[in-house]
Amino acid sequence: MKEENMSLLVFIIFGIIVGGISKFFNVGIAFLISVIVMVIIGKVLAKKFNKDTKWWVTNGGLIYIFIWLITWVFFFNLV
């Protein structure tokens, strides 16, 4: 699997997981947790694939925020 596809898949999976967990927190804390997890995942993937910050932001970081937001809103509205 190509590096870009692997990065995107990891960000999507973690976006769904963190989106589900975020329903237990208020908006500010949920967003902060989301950003912290995104940066940690990005740094790990950048180190694994020997890339820079711009690479992981464009190859999954933006999608991660979008997926996290969709998942969080979905679970938030289930209550």
SVG drawing of the C-alpha trace seen along z (x, -y; Angstrom):
<svg xmlns="http://www.w3.org/2000/svg" viewBox="-31 -25 44 27">
<polyline fill="none" stroke="black" stroke-width="0.4" points="0.0,0.0 1.3,-3.5 2.4,-5.8 -0.4,-8.3 -3.1,-5.7 -1.8,-4.2 -1.6,-7.7 -5.2,-8.5 -6.5,-5.2 -4.9,-5.7 -6.2,-9.2 -9.8,-8.1 -9.7,-5.2 -8.5,-7.5 -10.9,-10.2 -13.8,-7.8 -12.5,-6.6 -11.7,-10.1 -15.1,-11.3 -16.9,-8.6 -14.9,-9.4 -15.5,-13.1 -19.2,-12.8 -18.4,-12.5 -16.7,-15.9 -17.8,-19.5 -16.9,-21.2 -13.7,-22.9 -12.2,-19.9 -13.3,-17.6 -11.6,-19.8 -8.5,-20.1 -8.3,-16.3 -8.9,-15.9 -6.1,-18.3 -3.6,-16.7 -4.4,-13.2 -4.0,-14.5 -0.6,-16.0 0.6,-12.8 -0.6,-10.6 1.0,-13.0 4.4,-13.0 4.4,-9.2 3.5,-8.8 6.0,-11.5 8.7,-9.7 7.7,-6.3 7.6,-7.4 10.5,-9.9 8.4,-12.9 7.8,-16.5 4.8,-18.2 3.3,-19.5 3.1,-15.9 0.9,-14.5 -1.3,-17.6 -2.2,-17.3 -2.3,-13.4 -4.7,-12.9 -4.7,-15.8 -7.5,-17.7 -9.5,-14.6 -9.0,-13.6 -10.7,-16.9 -13.5,-16.4 -14.2,-12.8 -13.8,-13.6 -16.4,-16.4 -18.9,-14.2 -18.5,-11.4 -18.8,-13.7 -21.9,-15.4 -23.5,-12.0 -22.9,-10.7 -23.8,-14.0 -27.2,-13.9 -28.0,-10.3 -28.5,-11.5"/>
</svg>
